[in-house]
Amino acid sequence: MRLLTDALPLVVAYIGADLRYRFVNATWEQWFGRPREVISGRTMAEILDPDAYRAASPWFERVLRGEKVSFASVIRRVGEEPRHVEVTYAPDFDDRGGVRGFIARMLDVTAHMRAAVALGEARDQADAARDDLARKAHELQASNGALEQFGYVVSHDLQEPLRMVAQYLSLLEKRAGAEIDEKSRGFISYARDGALRMQQMIDDLLRYARAGRVQPIDGVDLSQVMDEVRRDLSARIAETGATLTAAPLPRVRVDRTAMRQVLQNLIANALKFAGTEPALVRVEAVEEDHGWRFAVVDNGIGIDPANCERVFEVFQRLHTRDEYPGNGIGLAICRKIVEQHGGRIWVESAPGRGSRFNFTLPRR
């Protein structure tokens, strides 16, 4: 019995009906810091702390009546933090059915209690964080909706006065005719061009605002979408002598119109920034664990790696309008659409080595 109980991680003792210790195991010795030779024959009242003895007395009475009992308790040892324990008293019957003693088993559950408390606190914190995240998401959604509506209204309302400015400048130039000199005529031309550029920027802002409203549907065939993009860009491809190839593209859950805009913007950019050689543009698709990764690869002028994040910002341009036309909105729209679908977009490039625009779409 001694060998068996000494191997157990439990505190084990055998106590007679007279409440004297008959046996304690090695764990008991470690726990209470007393050798078993000193304990054997001593009463529980002599060994236990007076408060602990009083608290356990009702359980002694029940087990000595033949009832197996279990209870939780706290043991305070000098110089140590209180320990939470689970105690079981199991009666030991003699041949006539009388109780001659009982086996006491005690398990230290302090670590489990602390873990349970920590788990409860962590769960409470997680619940609070989830609630806070949901609240912020709701606020962000409301804010984005209001901001989108604001941008749409402001952009729309600015269109008319700018249109009037451009029209009156043209009218002034026609009516004044020979009465104004070339310098004044140049001023009018600059003002009209500025108004027209501002009008184009507002149109781009409207496009950017609308890009936030996506309605994905199942089973959109991106190969068909790619064919439509190819037809839309066919004139530019023919004019520049470019070559556009595409791997078979999958069916995915996306907003068809929005994804067409992404492909068209990326391919149009590849055609625009082709450099001196005719553009070679390739569209790829690779299935991954969590969805699809697409790429539009070209042999164009490339991008400095330091600017590979900047190109996705609204109205960010790396070249002058004389070099390459446009307002720098196309890639920002692509990023907004891809992120609205739960994906991400990035570019790998270097000057003179072409660009590889990647974007992902999750499997849903």
C-alpha positions in Angstrom: 0.0 0.0 0.0 2.8 2.3 0.9 4.5 1.9 -2.5 1.3 2.5 -4.3 0.1 5.6 -2.4 3.6 7.2 -2.4 3.5 7.2 -6.2 0.2 9.2 -6.3 0.1 13.0 -6.7 -2.6 13.0 -4.1 -2.4 13.6 -0.3 -3.5 10.2 1.1 -4.0 9.3 4.8 -5.7 6.5 6.7 -7.5 7.6 9.9 -9.0 5.3 12.5 -12.4 5.6 14.0 -10.7 7.3 17.0 -9.5 10.0 14.5 -5.9 9.0 14.9 -3.6 8.8 11.9 -2.6 5.3 11.0 -0.8 6.1 7.8 0.1 9.1 5.5 1.8 8.9 2.1 4.9 10.8 0.8 2.8 13.6 -0.7 1.2 14.2 2.7 4.7 14.5 4.2 5.7 17.0 1.5 2.5 19.0 1.9 2.5 19.3 5.7 6.3 19.2 6.2 6.2 16.4 8.8 7.6 12.9 8.6 5.1 10.0 8.9 6.8 8.6 11.9 5.9 11.7 13.9 2.3 11.6 12.6 1.4 8.0 13.2 -0.8 7.6 16.2 -1.5 11.3 16.7 -5.1 12.6 16.5 -6.3 14.9 13.8 -7.0 17.5 16.5 -3.3 17.5 17.4 -2.1 17.8 13.8 -4.6 20.0 12.0 -4.9 23.8 12.5 -7.8 24.4 15.0 -9.9 26.3 12.4 -9.4 23.5 9.8 -10.3 20.9 12.4 -13.5 22.7 13.3 -14.5 23.1 9.7 -13.9 19.4 8.9 -15.6 18.0 12.1 -19.1 17.7 10.5 -17.5 15.7 7.7 -15.7 13.4 10.2 -19.1 12.6 11.8 -20.7 11.8 8.5 -17.9 9.5 7.3 -17.8 7.7 10.6 -21.6 7.0 10.2 -20.7 5.2 6.9 -21.2 7.9 4.4 -18.7 8.8 1.7 -18.3 12.6 1.6 -16.6 15.1 -0.6 -16.1 18.8 -0.1 -13.9 21.7 -1.1 -11.8 23.5 1.4 -9.0 26.1 1.7 -5.8 25.2 3.6 -3.6 28.0 4.9 0.0 27.0 5.5 2.4 29.4 7.3 4.3 31.6 5.0 2.4 30.4 1.9 -0.6 31.5 -0.1 -3.9 29.7 0.7 -4.3 26.4 -1.3 -7.6 25.3 -2.7 -8.2 21.6 -2.2 -10.8 18.9 -3.0 -11.2 16.4 -0.1 -12.9 13.0 -0.1 -13.5 10.8 2.9 -14.3 7.1 2.1 -15.4 4.9 5.0 -13.5 1.6 5.7 -15.9 -1.1 7.0 -15.0 -4.1 9.1 -16.5 -7.6 8.6 -19.6 -6.8 10.7 -20.3 -3.6 8.7 -19.0 -1.2 11.3 -16.8 1.7 10.3 -13.2 1.1 11.6 -11.7 4.2 9.9 -11.7 6.1 6.7 -9.4 6.9 3.8 -8.8 10.6 3.3 -7.8 11.8 -0.2 -6.9 15.4 -0.9 -6.2 17.0 -4.3 -4.6 20.4 -4.7 -6.7 22.3 -7.3 -5.2 25.7 -6.8 -3.7 25.8 -10.3 -7.0 24.7 -11.8 -8.9 27.4 -9.8 -6.5 30.1 -10.9 -6.7 28.8 -14.5 -10.5 28.9 -14.3 -10.4 32.4 -13.0 -8.0 33.5 -15.6 -10.1 31.8 -18.3 -13.2 33.5 -17.0 -11.4 36.9 -17.1 -10.0 36.2 -20.5 -13.5 35.2 -21.7 -15.0 38.4 -20.2 -12.2 40.4 -21.9 -12.8 38.6 -25.2 -16.6 39.3 -24.9 -15.9 42.9 -24.1 -13.4 43.2 -27.0 -15.9 41.5 -29.4 -18.7 43.8 -28.3 -16.4 46.8 -28.7 -15.3 45.6 -32.1 -18.9 45.1 -33.2 -19.8 48.6 -32.0 -16.8 50.1 -33.8 -17.6 48.1 -36.9 -21.2 49.4 -36.8 -19.9 53.0 -36.2 -17.4 52.6 -39.0 -20.0 51.2 -41.4 -22.3 54.2 -40.5 -19.4 56.6 -40.9 -18.3 55.1 -44.2 -21.9 55.3 -45.5 -22.2 58.9 -44.4 -18.8 59.7 -45.9 -19.6 58.0 -49.2 -22.9 59.9 -49.4 -21.2 63.1 -48.5 -18.6 62.6 -51.2 -21.2 61.7 -53.7 -23.3 64.8 -52.9 -20.4 67.2 -52.8 -18.9 65.8 -56.0 -22.2 66.0 -57.7 -22.9 69.6 -56.5 -19.4 70.7 -57.6 -19.9 69.5 -61.2 -22.4 72.2 -62.3 -20.4 75.3 -61.2 -17.2 73.9 -62.8 -19.1 73.2 -65.9 -20.3 76.8 -66.0 -16.8 78.1 -65.4 -15.5 76.1 -68.4 -18.4 77.2 -70.6 -18.1 80.9 -69.7 -14.4 80.9 -70.3 -14.9 79.3 -73.8 -17.7 81.9 -74.4 -15.4 84.8 -73.3 -12.7 83.6 -75.6 -15.1 83.4 -78.6 -16.7 86.8 -78.0 -13.6 88.7 -77.3 -11.9 87.2 -80.3 -9.2 89.5 -81.6 -9.7 92.0 -78.8 -7.6 90.0 -76.4 -3.8 89.4 -76.8 -2.1 86.0 -76.9 -1.0 86.3 -73.2 -4.6 86.8 -72.1 -5.8 84.0 -74.4 -3.2 81.8 -72.7 -4.6 82.7 -69.3 -8.1 81.8 -70.4 -6.8 78.5 -71.8 -5.0 77.6 -68.5 -8.2 78.5 -66.5 -10.4 76.4 -68.7 -8.0 73.4 -68.6 -7.8 73.7 -64.8 -11.6 73.6 -64.6 -11.8 70.6 -66.9 -9.1 68.8 -64.9 -11.0 69.5 -61.7 -14.2 68.2 -63.3 -12.4 65.0 -64.2 -11.1 64.7 -60.7 -14.6 65.0 -59.4 -15.8 62.3 -61.8 -13.0 60.1 -60.5 -14.1 60.8 -56.9 -17.6 59.7 -57.8 -16.2 56.5 -59.3 -14.1 55.9 -56.1 -17.2 56.5 -53.9 -19.3 54.1 -55.9 -16.5 51.4 -55.8 -17.4 50.9 -52.1 -20.7 49.4 -53.0 -20.2 45.8 -54.0 -22.8 43.0 -54.2 -21.0 39.7 -54.7 -22.9 36.8 -56.4 -21.9 33.2 -56.8 -20.5 31.6 -60.0 -19.2 34.7 -61.8 -17.1 33.4 -64.7 -14.0 35.6 -64.7 -12.9 34.2 -68.1 -16.1 35.8 -69.6 -15.3 39.0 -67.7 -11.8 38.9 -69.2 -13.2 38.6 -72.7 -15.3 41.7 -72.1 -12.3 43.6 -70.9 -10.3 42.5 -73.9 -13.1 43.8 -76.2 -13.2 47.1 -74.4 -9.5 47.6 -74.7 -9.1 46.2 -78.2 -8.6 49.6 -79.9 -5.8 50.6 -77.6 -4.2 47.1 -77.9 -4.3 47.4 -81.7 -2.9 51.0 -81.6 0.0 50.2 -79.4 0.8 46.7 -80.8 0.4 45.2 -77.4 -0.1 41.5 -76.7 -2.6 40.4 -74.0 -2.9 36.8 -72.9 -4.8 35.3 -70.1 -4.8 31.9 -68.3 -8.1 30.2 -67.7 -9.8 32.1 -64.9 -12.1 30.5 -62.3 -15.7 31.0 -61.3 -15.8 33.0 -58.1 -18.2 34.9 -55.8 -17.7 38.5 -56.7 -19.5 41.6 -57.9 -19.2 41.1 -61.6 -19.1 44.8 -62.6 -16.6 45.7 -59.9 -14.3 42.9 -60.8 -14.4 43.9 -64.4 -13.3 47.3 -63.3 -10.4 45.9 -61.4 -9.1 43.8 -64.4 -9.7 46.7 -66.8 -7.9 49.2 -64.6 -4.9 46.9 -64.1 -4.6 46.0 -67.8 -5.1 49.6 -68.9 -2.3 50.6 -66.6 0.0 48.0 -68.1 -0.8 49.3 -71.6 -0.2 52.9 -70.5 3.1 52.4 -68.8 4.6 50.1 -71.5 7.8 52.1 -72.2 9.5 51.9 -75.6 8.6 48.3 -76.4 5.1 47.0 -77.2 3.4 45.9 -74.0 3.3 42.2 -73.2 0.5 41.7 -70.6 -0.4 38.4 -69.0 -3.2 37.6 -66.6 -2.7 34.7 -64.2 -4.8 32.8 -61.6 -3.5 30.4 -59.0 -5.7 28.5 -56.5 -4.4 28.6 -52.9 -5.6 27.1 -49.6 -7.9 30.0 -48.7 -9.0 31.2 -52.2 -7.4 32.5 -55.4 -4.4 34.7 -56.2 -4.6 36.6 -59.4 -1.8 38.6 -61.2 -1.5 41.1 -64.0 2.1 40.9 -65.2 3.7 43.3 -67.7 7.1 44.2 -69.2 6.6 48.0 -68.7 8.7 50.8 -67.2 8.3 49.3 -63.6 8.0 51.1 -60.3 10.5 51.9 -57.6 9.9 49.5 -54.7 9.7 52.6 -52.4 6.6 53.7 -54.2 4.9 50.3 -54.4 2.4 51.1 -51.6 2.0 54.8 -52.6 0.6 53.9 -56.0 -2.6 52.6 -54.4 -3.4 55.9 -52.7 -6.0 58.3 -54.1 -4.7 60.9 -56.6 -1.1 59.7 -56.2 0.9 60.1 -59.3 4.6 59.1 -60.0 4.8 60.9 -63.3 3.7 64.3 -64.7 0.5 64.6 -66.8 2.7 65.5 -69.8 4.4 62.1 -69.5 1.3 60.0 -68.7 -2.3 61.3 -68.5 -4.6 60.5 -65.6 -5.4 61.5 -62.1 -4.0 58.5 -60.2 -7.4 57.1 -59.1 -7.5 53.7 -60.9 -5.3 51.7 -58.5 -7.1 53.2 -55.5 -10.4 52.0 -56.9 -8.8 48.5 -57.4 -7.7 48.4 -53.8 -11.1 49.5 -52.5 -12.9 46.9 -54.6 -10.6 44.0 -53.7 -10.7 44.9 -50.0 -14.5 45.1 -50.1 -14.4 41.5 -51.3 -12.1 40.5 -48.4 -8.9 40.2 -50.4 -5.8 42.3 -50.7 -3.8 43.8 -53.5 -0.1 44.6 -53.9 2.6 45.1 -56.5 6.0 43.6 -57.1 8.2 45.7 -59.3 11.5 47.5 -60.1 12.4 50.3 -62.5 12.8 48.9 -66.0 11.8 45.3 -65.1 8.0 45.4 -65.5 5.4 45.1 -62.8 3.4 42.3 -61.3 0.1 43.4 -59.7 -1.3 40.7 -57.4 -4.6 40.5 -55.7 -6.4 37.8 -53.8 -10.0 36.7 -53.4 -11.1 34.5 -50.5 -13.0 31.3 -51.1 -16.6 31.8 -49.7 
